[in-house]
Amino acid sequence: MSVVYATGVSQFTGVWDELIMSLTAGFMLTDERGQVLATNDAAADLLRLDRTDLLTGSRPADWAMRDSTGARLPDWTDLTSQVLRTGTRMSTPVVITREGKPSGHLWMDYQPTRTCSQQRVLMFLQPVDSDVSHSRGMTDPLTGLPGRVLLLDRLDQALARARCRTTLTTLVLVDVRRLEQFNVDHGFAQGDELLTMIAGRLRQSVADEHTVARFGGDEFALVVEHPSGTGDEIAEGARSAVVRPMRLQRRQVRPSVQVSWVTSDGNASVHSVISRAERQLKD
């Protein structure tokens, strides 16, 4: 792995490269499109790819990234855009398969960053057999809700059940508007309290068997399974629950949210459902 950016010629450049190359953990630096800009041999070994494959973006025909249930995961080229858009770190367990058989188990951490005014994602790869907590990244520490990794798993399972049972699964995204300005005006402590109260209201708006997750810094997601209909009523229920006035330290606040939803019969991938809901949220 060579240094991609440096403030100037440094005597430590060679030492740094040697150190990174000698680590058993994998490192990858990608641009906003997921193109790998720099990596080390450990990353290629953990992913069961040649280093050239990482740098060129090519994939063997029999190679795939899957979760612990065997469901195919989006490639990091798809996930990096989500990480950069939300500005939040993501951690996910990955099973690498070759010819349909497990070939490696690892954790992949995605960390958004900026280098020379360019958006980048730094990825850190560790084998699962190292001392890594299986609960890491699964729940949001602020709200206690499932995090993005668990959301992907719950949505994938719900879509699978919809296919088998001829039912429907609806994904609802709830975007809390002007959260950044709220933090500026009232402080991050009250911003965190606002998010915690919104999380509680969303949790109460659906039955216990449904999923409410923290999707990003200012976004929540709901996964609801139902026999018929559309997501209109579900999305409106979520919106109505959030926008009711709430009191924060003697101040009455009425949150503003934007909501989008996608309903599927299960014949759509997790990534396509999320991408469509995100596009609708931007419209």
Number of C-alpha atoms within 10 A of each C-alpha: 18 15 12 9 8 10 6 7 7 9 8 9 14 11 11 14 14 13 11 18 19 13 13 16 18 23 23 22 22 21 21 20 16 18 19 22 18 18 23 22 19 21 24 20 15 20 24 18 17 15 19 10 14 20 16 11 12 11 12 12 8 10 17 24 21 20 18 12 10 15 17 18 22 16 13 20 16 15 18 24 19 20 21 21 12 14 16 17 19 22 19 20 22 23 23 23 20 15 11 12 13 15 15 17 21 19 22 20 19 23 19 24 18 12 12 9 7 9 15 25 30 20 23 17 24 21 19 17 9 10 8 12 9 11 8 15 19 19 18 16 11 12 18 14 22 21 24 24 20 20 23 21 17 20 25 23 17 26 27 20 17 20 17 11 12 12 19 23 27 26 25 28 29 23 23 21 14 12 20 14 11 15 15 10 11 10 12 14 9 15 19 15 15 20 21 15 17 22 22 16 18 22 19 13 19 17 10 9 9 15 22 28 27 27 25 20 16 18 18 23 27 26 26 22 23 15 12 12 11 16 22 14 10 20 22 15 14 24 24 14 17 23 16 13 12 16 11 13 8 7 9 10 13 12 19 14 19 15 21 23 25 22 23 20 21 24 11 14 18 23 17 12 19 20 15 13 19 19 10 15 16 10 6
